[in-house]
Amino acid sequence: MSRLYFHLHDGVDTLLDHDGVELSPGQVPGRALTEARAIIADEALQGRIDLRQRIDVHDGEGRIVYSLPFPDAVTIVPPVDGAG
């Protein structure tokens, strides 16, 4: 297990995770996906989802070990023609 830091980027600013979390390498993709979907869900409640965001997971040395762009966290199903 390593301490990993989940930093949120929106294309302009970065929200740094100063605390991090102890995870094994195999847990990183699932944790990033859960975090991204929680942010997307909160944004949906506010009426605006920003898919320009991504989560970069850094190790204790500051190296990116995983990156999840928000469009990869969800599947967008467009309306059927004539349905709205």
Secondary structure in CASP SS format (residue, H / E / C, confidence):
PFRMAT SS
TARGET T0000
AUTHOR 0000-0000-0000
METHOD secondary structure of the structure
MODEL  1
M C 1.00
S E 1.00
R E 1.00
L E 1.00
Y E 1.00
F E 1.00
H E 1.00
L E 1.00
H E 1.00
D C 1.00
G C 1.00
V C 1.00
D C 1.00
T E 1.00
L E 1.00
L C 1.00
D C 1.00
H C 1.00
D C 1.00
G C 1.00
V E 1.00
E E 1.00
L E 1.00
S C 1.00
P H 1.00
G H 1.00
Q H 1.00
V H 1.00
P H 1.00
G H 1.00
R H 1.00
A H 1.00
L H 1.00
T H 1.00
E H 1.00
A H 1.00
R H 1.00
A H 1.00
I H 1.00
I H 1.00
A H 1.00
D H 1.00
E H 1.00
A H 1.00
L H 1.00
Q H 1.00
G C 1.00
R C 1.00
I C 1.00
D C 1.00
L C 1.00
R C 1.00
Q C 1.00
R E 1.00
I E 1.00
D E 1.00
V E 1.00
H E 1.00
D C 1.00
G C 1.00
E C 1.00
G C 1.00
R C 1.00
I E 1.00
V E 1.00
Y E 1.00
S E 1.00
L E 1.00
P E 1.00
F H 1.00
P H 1.00
D H 1.00
A H 1.00
V C 1.00
T C 1.00
I C 1.00
V C 1.00
P C 1.00
P C 1.00
V C 1.00
D C 1.00
G C 1.00
A C 1.00
G C 1.00
END
